[in-house]
């Protein structure tokens, strides 16, 4: 297996783990899991970009953003509140 295939395989495992975590019950609405997924997903995304190029990296980034859409929405609201007085 080449490095490009390993990187995409790791991304697929990340997506599988994210979807499995989503179906489990959680008291904190999956926020701890989201932090863990972000911490693991950022290096995997960097690996995908390094081995497969920026276009495939953008596709993986968009897919990851669709999985973690609520943390991104809260981040956008936080940034918007900090920028506007």
Protein Blocks (a to p, Z undefined) as FASTA:
>chain_A
ZZklmmmmmmmmmmmmmmmmmmpccfklommmmmmmmmmmmmmmmmmmmmnojklmmmmm
mmmmmmmmmmmmmmmmmmmmmmpZZ
